[in-house]
């Protein structure tokens, strides 16, 4: 029961994050920031792809790809806001990148422990 609730929550968060990234990518295309728009759009599609049922191996690869792209997008957005002269908004995106990086390390450690326990 608890696992089912967790799965539904992760599905909703994946969809929400994916659609936010896709909408953001359209804004970048409108500002002629094509590369930022493409990377943000790709990150959005990968976030949406997390809702599909995949084999465990592909799910882990997708999880790491999503986190890495989220870090890249957050850092690119922070740089974009900084270059546009915002006062403090770029710090929020740096914080998002740091939190995503922390989550990436936590997932890596958990997966590593799971593999080591499986081998014993």
C-alpha positions in Angstrom: 0.0 0.0 0.0 2.8 2.4 1.0 4.8 1.5 -2.1 1.8 2.2 -4.3 1.3 5.7 -2.8 5.0 6.4 -3.3 4.8 5.3 -6.9 1.8 7.6 -7.6 3.6 10.5 -5.9 6.7 9.9 -8.0 4.6 9.7 -11.2 2.9 13.1 -10.4 6.3 14.7 -9.6 7.8 13.4 -12.8 4.9 14.7 -14.9 4.9 18.1 -13.1 8.7 18.5 -13.4 8.7 17.4 -17.0 5.9 19.8 -18.0 7.5 22.7 -16.2 10.8 22.0 -18.1 8.9 21.7 -21.4 7.1 25.0 -20.8 10.4 26.6 -19.9 12.0 25.3 -23.0 9.4 27.1 -25.2 10.2 30.4 -23.4 13.9 29.9 -24.3 13.1 29.2 -27.9 11.1 32.5 -27.9 14.2 34.3 -26.6 16.4 32.7 -29.3 18.3 30.7 -26.7 18.1 27.5 -28.8 20.7 25.4 -27.0 19.2 26.1 -23.5 15.7 25.4 -24.9 16.8 22.1 -26.4 18.5 20.9 -23.3 15.6 22.0 -21.1 13.1 20.3 -23.4 15.1 17.1 -23.5 15.3 17.1 -19.6 11.5 17.6 -19.6 11.0 14.6 -21.9 13.2 12.5 -19.7 11.4 13.6 -16.6 8.1 12.6 -18.3 9.6 9.2 -19.4 10.0 8.3 -15.7 6.3 7.5 -15.5 6.6 4.6 -17.9 7.2 1.1 -16.7 10.7 0.0 -17.7 13.1 -2.8 -16.8 15.0 -2.2 -13.6 18.3 -1.6 -15.5 16.8 1.0 -17.8 15.0 2.6 -14.9 18.2 3.2 -13.0 19.9 4.6 -16.1 17.0 6.9 -16.6 17.0 8.0 -13.0 20.7 9.0 -13.2 20.2 10.7 -16.6 17.3 12.8 -15.2 19.3 13.9 -12.2 22.3 14.8 -14.3 20.2 16.7 -16.8 18.4 18.5 -13.9 21.7 19.6 -12.5 22.9 20.8 -15.9 19.6 22.7 -16.5 19.7 24.3 -13.1 23.2 25.5 -13.6 22.5 26.8 -17.0 19.4 28.7 -15.7 21.5 30.1 -12.8 24.1 31.4 -15.4 21.3 32.8 -17.6 19.7 34.6 -14.7 23.1 35.9 -13.5 24.0 37.1 -17.0 20.6 38.9 -17.2 21.4 40.8 -14.1 19.0 39.4 -11.6 19.8 40.1 -8.0 19.3 36.8 -6.1 17.2 34.5 -8.3 20.3 32.7 -9.7 21.1 31.5 -6.2 17.9 29.6 -6.1 18.9 27.6 -9.2 22.4 27.0 -7.8 20.6 25.6 -4.7 18.5 23.4 -6.9 21.6 22.1 -8.6 23.3 21.4 -5.3 20.2 19.6 -4.0 20.0 17.5 -7.2 23.7 16.7 -6.9 23.2 15.6 -3.3 20.3 13.4 -4.4 22.5 11.9 -7.1 25.1 11.0 -4.5 22.5 9.5 -2.2 21.1 7.3 -5.0 24.5 6.3 -6.1 25.4 5.2 -2.5 22.1 3.3 -2.1 22.5 1.5 -5.5 26.1 0.6 -4.7 25.1 -0.8 -1.3 22.3 -2.8 -2.9 24.7 -4.3 -5.5 27.3 -5.1 -2.8 24.6 -6.8 -0.7 23.4 -8.8 -3.7 26.9 -10.0 -4.4 27.4 -11.4 -0.9 
